[in-house]
Amino acid sequence: MKTIKPWQHLYLGAVIVAFLAAFGLWNPFAEEASAAKHKAPGFKVDPSWPKRLPNNWLMGQIAGIAVDKDDNIWIVQRPRSLTSDEAGATDALPGTTPPADAFGNARPAGSLADCCYPAPSVLQLDKKGNLLRAWGGPAEGFGDSAWNWPANTCIAPECEWPVNEHGIYVDHNMNVYIAGNAGGDAQVVKFAADGTFLLQIGDEAVINMGSNDTNGCRGGTPCLYRPADMEVDPKTNELYIADGYGNHRIVVVDADTGFYKRHWGAYGQKPVDDGASDAMGPNDNPAAGTDPEDFAPPHFRNPVHAVRISKDGLVYVADRPNNRVQVFDMSAGAADCIPAGPGSCGFLGEKFVERDTLGPGSVWDLDTSADKRQTFLFIPDGTNQYVWELLRSSLDILARFGGNGRHAGQFHWVHNLAVDSKGNMYTAEVDTGKRAQKFKSVGKRKDNGGEDDDTDDSDGS
């Protein structure tokens, strides 16, 4: 008997629902009841994580967080986002007139205070929050000798460190990928775990080539435009890039060479219509007279903020300003394709989350739960300041936790999250949040559907 693959359930479910609805046989409340059988995971914040950094270091905006195969946590942060007083220990660089530190902060009489220095951009922490290693950042002028760069490091023109760090991923071979989303950033840079430079995809000198550009940059790699995030499929060693803040696509390349494999836009469209995407404007605003619940934007908006791959071969894309996640199979982008609904162009389905959200949107990142089936999907919402918990098979929203605030367990611009093999969750905040938090897995929550105040007292560790 032929086995139905997991991704086919999503598509077949949509077909069955449509058939039953046409004959008045589908009861949406039965769908809700099915989802209600699944209790969302419970989490409790660990206010002791991470530990204080050595060397009088301080982190700025944390623009990416990832978990490696050993359950260590990797952070990419933005040293240049520290204010003058936050980096108060920095002194004037020799020869600057008027005297200023490496950030351009005025230092007419030297350092302002005992604390602090900017931490390196990349930090590896253990599950207890201890620093294991740190490296990376602009080529010179930031920090001191404790940065400990390897000999083969990121030095232009071979390697261009992003002006504004954005997104981090650690693959199955312990390679580390960094992207950047400043106006001049157009690259993803790959390093060994110790910071040794390995590969650059894209080129700061060649930007805004369009979502359908498939090469044209160094070594025949695609030209990117303000990429946001990336993930490697360990089965194929293909690197999926959310490209991103300038382009409107997912682009797939060989993770070792950077050579182009395929790309696609919303609903699996290829070629991508950049002009139509830009013309929609910045938010999920329907046309006058259109019910927001009936409005499904035909294109990705900027930024296409994250991409994640599940073990059963599904590709999840965070279409942030459209307040939605779209789901694809591995065939997406394999050929030119005009979308015609679920089942075409590799597109399987979508889910809108708090779809009346304007501003920066509601779907900022994605990760799955740690169980074998990856039953749940987690989405950080940096506008409403929640983490949403969805049932992955149906994309039904089960629960949320968090809320706007600066206490432990609350968020300000929660930007990314990652889940370790034990089910613990790590979150990262940008803007003035500038922090990472750990939420311990505490089993199933007592009920679904409400706001969680992070006081679940279930057993767990």
Beta strands, then each sheet from edge to edge (+ up, - down):
strand 1: 41-46
strand 2: 57-58
strand 3: 61-67
strand 4: 73-78
strand 5: 117-118
strand 6: 122-125
strand 7: 131-135
strand 8: 165-170
strand 9: 176-180
strand 10: 187-191
strand 11: 197-202
strand 12: 227-233
strand 13: 238-243
strand 14: 249-254
strand 15: 260-264
strand 16: 304-309
strand 17: 315-319
strand 18: 324-328
strand 19: 347-352
strand 20: 367-368
strand 21: 376-381
strand 22: 386-391
strand 23: 396-402
strand 24: 414-419
strand 25: 425-429
strand 26: 436-444
strand 27: 451-452
sheet 1: 1+ 26- 25+ 24-
sheet 2: 2+ 5+
sheet 3: 3+ 4- 6+ 7-
sheet 4: 8+ 9- 10+ 11-
sheet 5: 12+ 13- 14+ 15-
sheet 6: 16+ 17- 18+ 19-
sheet 7: 20+ 21- 22+ 23- 27-
end
